[in-house]
Amino acid sequence: MYKNLIYGSNTLVPLSNGEKVPYINFDNAATTPPFYSVMEGINNFSPWYSSVHRGSGYKSIISSEFYENARRLVLDFVGGTPEYHEVIFLKNATEGINKLSFRLLEENKDNVVLSTFMEHHSNDLPWRNKYKVDYVNIDESGRLSLEDLEKKLVKHSGKVKLVAVTGASNVTGYVNPIYEIAKISHKYGAKILVDGAQLVPHHPMDMKPINSNEHIDYLVFSAHKMYAPFGTGVLIAPKATFSKGAPEFSGGGTVKIVTSDFILWDDPPYKEEAGTPNLMGVVALINSINTLKSIGMKNIEIYEKELTYYTLEKLSKIPNINLYCDMDVINKVSIIPFNIEGIHHGIVANILSLEGGIAVRNGCFCAQPYVQKLLKISSEEMEKYKLNPNLPRPGMIRLSFGLYNDYIEINIFLELLKNIVMNREYYLNKYRNPSFF
């Protein structure tokens, strides 16, 4: 529908037979291609590119003003409050969560962080070596259990400092009820962090007023998943979170005064952005936000849900396809995990690429505990992978759509998938690698 907005959308890629076909990218949950507007924005700003906060020249003033004004534009896009929130620009959402984990560490180490069993590793691992971490469970369909969330909050008797939850799963696409989670968390004195990496590019986001019990305290997301490469992520946090203490990375741009025996840190967000800022990454992000707003996030959400429902319905009718998500696309972004019975996910991904020019992701998507639960792999069974990490890993194939994907591409994929199922032995003989198995 919006293919004309995407740079490189007509790129041809080779198949195993040497023929070239248009690339079909169903791996948007990993990273998205750039908007034309982003590439044009980069080129248009390049003549004015200069140092940020480090020069008095005209170009430096222009660059610094753009960079600082970008914080306001980001807050406006997600419903943040300029008087209350700080916007910190980092490499990606992962760095944002890690930064927050270090800063909260300066407070009571007996505090508990509640993560969940559906998190990306980035919203799990940073907490493990700093706090007592507990995990909110999922139900039989793989959706988050709000009942277990409240149970865990009661269990820890007010010691839960933070509930760290994904806005939308990068495995199943399930959209979590973040406002209900916020209400429950605030009821027990906990703040909420939303990992918005999979939510913000596909769904309207509103952090809600700070006096609302539905308010989202912390939000992270990555530009490279919203059609803006060049390595920028965003952490939005209350100003008070970073008003005291030292940053985990120090150096240029983080201080007001330094002597041989004294450091006076700069105010946030500056002390949290060590080194030369990634101005061009922020330029890319702002141009992406402008394009997304011009389309309308609600329009994007509706269109991608239509693609997802269409694909789910067709997949459910193909024999030997195992789906690992339910059919409720109302509470879901455009991600579909599946397997073909009897064919390893790695082989299926290779076939799709080499026979159809179709890019998917396969494996555990940096969410191994969640995938293990969805595949019903016991802890006893996982022991063999701990003992021999080189064994072929369990996993899935993941489709993830962007706003530019269309029904023609989906139908090409479905026809190839049917062909793989009907001619399983042929494809296994052609693509199985004995050294891999």
N, C-alpha and C positions, 0 to 999 in steps of 0.2 A: 504493500500500500504506500509506503514511504521510501521505496527503494531509491528514488531519485535524490534523496537527501544523503545517501551513504557513499562515501569515497571508496572506490574499488569494488562496487557492487557487481560490476560486469566482468570481473577478472576471470580468465579461463585457467583451469588447472588440468594437468595430465591424468589420465586413467591408466590402468595397467596395460591396456591394449594400445597405448600411444595416442588415442583420441583425446582432444581437449574439450572440456565442458565448462559451463559457468559454475563457479564455486557456490555451494550451498552451505551456509554457515548456521548450524544449529548448536553452536557452542558459545552462545552469548552470555551464559552465566559465568563463564571463565573470563572473557573479555569481549568487548564489542568493537566493531570497526569504527573509524572516525566519521563524524558528520563532515560534509563539504564545508559547512559553516565554520567548523572548528579549524580545518586546514586553512581556510581563507582568513579566519581571524588571526591565526598564527602568522601568516604571511603579512597581513596588513599591520600587525603590531610590531613586527620584527625591526623596521627602521627606527622605532622608538625604544627598542629594548636597551635597558641600561641597569645599573646597580639599584637595588631597592634599599632605602634607608641608609645609604652609604655615600651619597654625593649631593652636591648642590647644583650640578649642571641641569640644563633644561630637560634632557632626556631622563635623567635620574628622577627628577620631580614628577614627570609624567608617569614613569614606571611605578614609583612609590604610591602615587595617588590611585593608580589602577589597582594595585595590589591591595591597598587598604579598603578601597571601595568595594572590592570583591567580597569581603567579609559580610558586608551589609546585604549584598545581592544573594549570597548563599543563605543567610538567615531568612530572608524574605521567601526564598524558594521552599523552605521546609517549615515555615511558621515559627521561627525562633524569635527571641526577644532581645533586641540590641542592648538594652540597658542591663540585662541580666546574663546573657550568654556571651561566652568567648568563642570565637572561631579560630581554630589552629590548623594551619595547612601543613600537611605531612606527606609522606610518600604514598600512603594507601590506608585503608581501613585497619589493616593489621597493625601498622605502626601506631595508629590512634588508640587502639585497645591496649597495646603494650604501654604506651605513655600513660594512660589512665591507671593501669595496674601499678606502675611505679609510684605515681603520685598518691594514690590512696594508701599505699604501703606505709607512708609516713605517719599514718594514724594508727589506731589500736590494732595490733597484729592478731588479736583474738577474734576479730570480726570475721564473719562468714560471707563468702560470695556464693550466690546460687547461680550456677550455670544450668544448662539443660542437656538432655541426651540427644538433642537434634542440632547442636551447634557445630559450626565450622570450627576447625582446630584453633583458629585465630581468636575465637571467643571462649576458649576453654584453656588451652595451654598457658597463656600469660598469667592466669590466676593461680595455677597449680603450685608454683614454688614460692608463693608469697602469702597465701591465705589458706584457711580451711575452706575447702570447696565441696559443695554438695550439688547434686544434680536433680532437676525436676524431671519426672518420668514422662513417657509418652503413652498414648493409648494403643489399642490394637491396630488402628489405621495409620499410626505414626504421627498423629497430631499431639500437641502438647496438652498435658493434663493440668487444668487449672485447679482441680481438686488437690492434686499432689503438690502444686505450688503453694497453696495455702497451708497444707499439711506440713511442708518443710519450713515455712515461715513460723508456724506455731512451734514446731519442734525445736527451733534454735532460739526461741524466747528473746526476740529483740536484738540478737547479735548479727542478723543479716544486714550487712551494710549496702549490698548491691545485688540486684537481680539482673544478670547479664543474659539477654535473650535476642535471638535473631528475629528481625522483622519478617523475613520470609526465608524459608529453608532453601539452601542451594542444592539440596538433594531431591526433595519432593515438591518444592515450590509452595508448600503450605504457608499461608500468611497467618502469623500469630495475632491474636486479639490484643494488641499492645496496649490499648487504652484500658481494657479490663485488667490486664496484668499490672499496669501502672496503678490502678485503683487498689488492687489487692496488696501490692508492694508498699504503697504509701500508708495503707492502713496499719501496717506492722513496722513503720518507721524506716523502710528500705527505699533506696533510690533505684531507678531503672536505667539500664544502658540498652539501647536498641542498636544492634548491628544491622545497619540499613543497606548493606552492600547489594543485596538482591531485591530490596523493597523500593528504594528511592528511584531507580531508573524505570520502574514499571508501574508505579502506584502513587497516587497523591499522598504526600507526607505532610503532617501537621503536628508540630511538637506540643501544641495546645498552650494556653496561657499558664503562667507560672503559679497562679492561684487556683488552678484546677487540679482536682485529684487524678485527672487523666494525663497530667503533664508528663512529658518525656524528659527526664533529667539530662541524659547523655545520648548523643547520636553520632555514629560514624558511618561514612560511606566512601566509595572510591570512584574517581572520575573515569578510570579505564573501563568500568562497567556501564558507563553512561555516555559512550560515543566520544570520549575525550582522552586520548592517550597522552603521554608525556609525564606520567608519574606523579599525580597529585591525589591526596586523600584529605578528608575533612574530619576533624574531631570538634564537636560542639559540646560545650560543658558550661556549667555555672562559673562565673568569674571567680567566685570564692574558692573553687577547687584548686586553682593555680595561683592564688594570691600569695601564698606562703610556700616556703621550701625551695629547694634547689632542683633544677631540671636534671633529668637522667643523662642528657647530652649537653655539654657545655662548650663554649667557644665563642667565635665571632657572633655579634648581634645579641648576645644573651645577658649582657651586663651594662650597668651604668658607670661604675667606678671599679677599677682594679689596681691594687698596689701589690707589692711582693708578699704582703701578709694580710690582705683584706680584699673581699669581694662584695660588692653591692649589686645584686641581681636586678635586671631590668624588670619592668612590669610585664605581666602576661598581656597578649600572647607572645610578645617578642622573646622573652627568655625561654620559651618552649619551641622556638624555631631556629635552632643553632645553624650557623653557616649561612651561605648565600641562599635566599629563598628561590624556589622553583617558579619564577614569575611566568614563564611560558606555559607551565603546567596549569597555572591559575587562569591564564588567558584562555587556554583550551576549555577548562571547566566552565568558565562564565559564558563562552560562546555556546557550549553544549546546553547549559541551563536556559539560555535565551531561546534556543531552537525547541527544546522540550516544552517550554512555556507557550511558544507560538503554536505548537501542535495541540497542546492541552493534555495534561497528565491523565485526565479522566478519559479522553479519547484514546490515548495509548492503552490504558488499562482495558477498556472495552474491546478494542480490536484484538489485543493479545489473548484475552480470554476466549474470544470466538475461535481463534486459531487453535488454542489449547483444547477446547471442548471438541472441536471437529476431529483433531488428531486422536484424542483419547477414545472417542467413540469408534473410530475406524480401527485403532489398535486393538480394542477390546474384542473385535470380531475376527482377528487373525489368530489361527490356532497356534498353540505352543508359545504364545507371548505371555510373559509374566509381568504384570504392572505392579509397581510398588507405591502407588498413590491412589487416592480415591477419585471419584468423578466430580467432586464438588469444586468447580472452577470459580465459584463466587469468592471463596476464601483461599485463593491460590494465584501465584504468578505463573508465568508461562514456562514451567519446567516439568518434564515427564521422565521418570526413571523406569527402565524396563530391562528385561533379559529375554533371550530366545533359549528355550529349553535345549540343553545338550550342546550348546555352542558357547565357548568362553567369551566373555564380554570384550576381551581384547581382539579376538578374531573378528567379531561382528563389527567393531569400530574400523578395523582395517578394510574389511570388505566394503563397507559403506563409502570409505574414502577412495579406495582404488577402483571400485566398480561404478561409483556414482558421483564422485567429487563432493561427497557430503561429509562435513565435519561434525562430529559429536564428541562428547567427552566420555571416557570409560574409566572405571576404577571405583574409588571410594570418595572422590571429590573433596579431599581434606576434611572429611567428616566420618572417620572410621567407626567410632562407637555407634553412631546413628545407623550407618549402613549395616553394621553387624546385627543390630536389632531388627532392622527391616528384613534382612535375609534370614533371621532366626538362627544365627550362628552362636553356638554356646561358648562360654568362656573356656570350657575344656577343649573344644575344637580349635580355639584360637591359640592354644598352647603350641601346636605344631608349627604355626607360623612364627611364633616367638623363637622356637628352637631352630627353624630354618627359614629365615626371611626371604630366601630366593625361590621359595615355592610359588607357583602361580596364585595370585591373590584373588580372593572372592571380591566381587564388585558388581557393577551394573553399567548399563549404557544410559547416558543422560541426553535428552533433547532439551534445548533451551532456546526459545524464540526471542527475537528482537522485533521492534516496531516495523522493520523493513521486510521481514519474512512474509511469504504469501502462500496461498493455497496451491499454486503450481508447484512450488518447491516441495510442499508437504506431500502432494500426490506422487511426485517422482520418488520421494523417500519411501512412501507406503508400497509402491509397486516393487521397488527393489527389495524391501523387507519381505514381502510375500514371496518373491522369487527365492530369497535365501531360505525361508522356511520350507518351501516346496522342494528345493534342491539342496538340502542340507549336506548330504554326503559329497556332492560335487564341490561345494565351497570349502568344506572341511579339508578335502584332499588338496585343494588348490592353495589354501592359505594356512593350514596348520604347519607350525614350525616345530619339528620334533625336539629341537634343543630347548624350546620354550616350555614344552610339556614333558 
